[in-house]
Amino acid sequence: MAQTPLIPTIKTRKDVERDLRRGVPLRSAPGQDAPRPQRRPEWLKVKVQRGENFTELRNIMRERGLATVCEQANCPNIYECWEAREATFLLCGDLCTRRCGFCDVMTAKPQALDTEEPTKVAEAVRLMGLKFAVVTGVARDDQDDAASAHWASTIRAVREAVPGCGVEVLIPDFKGRREAPRDSLKRVIEAGPDVLAHNLETVPRLHPSIRPGFGYRASLDLLAWAKELNPHQVTKSNLIVGMGETEDELRQAMRDLNEVGCDILTIGQYLQPSVSWHLAVDRWVHPDEFERFKTYGEGELDFAWVESGPLVRSSYKAGRQFRAAADRIAASAR
């Protein structure tokens, strides 16, 4: 019997919404037959606080038709971050051309790029009074340049609208229809982001099944290219734990990232977005283990900064991470 493919057939938004109304499961999702999730431990429980800042930021986004990864990925830190006037913009629409077993962003045939989106993001950054803006985005394999020009335009628009504002971009691997990934990456780096992030997410053994649209080695190569194109470019990546990896495997992934010059690393607990569509949680990682990861990364390896904790996500307190890393990089250069 032929196996059901891991990645679902790309559908239009209309098809996906129709299936959702009918209760049709994405049968190719890796957690489709998974048991009910385990009860979360106390250290993973989040207090919901919707204050004035949360409401204001949500309204700014809605009025401009902008998406945030905070909402699309059901980030547990959304209330804390939005109250602190920190948000992560989701670029290139809210439909991804790929599907990862842990991600809650919808997979479907994307709509055309909004050419006004860079300006809208920059205006939102100005209205929100941000001193550090984080922009992530969906994979756009349908675009010749994987939407890299759109990313570069957004960086420049933010710089122009809010001079002095820091910018972090969390990019896909830029597998466009025609342009080579390195050329797309070069275009983004030339736009001058303060931090260039690309997430490895998991260990080599699990990568093909959990993140089939990406390549473990290709992701490491992208981070290495960033340093080749600009040796002073601060780079960053993320690892998710609780998806079936061992601690030895995680440490090897940390060493792999360290070897390609990655400056900042974030490590957080996997939280299953849904029972039917996503990978099941393998285990709850204790806060003490996260402390060990941080000690190993900053002590035995030479990451400039490791943010490690159960609720840590790639963009969590990104401005603080960048400043801390920049200080350490400067100190080591003296």
Helices and strands as residue ranges (DSSP letters): H 13-22, G 42-44, H 52-63, E 67-68, H 69-72, H 78-83, E 88-91, E 95-96, E 106-107, H 117-128, E 132-137, H 148-161, E 166-170, H 181-190, E 195-197, H 207-210, H 216-229, E 234-241, H 247-259, E 264-269, H 287-295, I 296-300, E 305-308, H 318-333
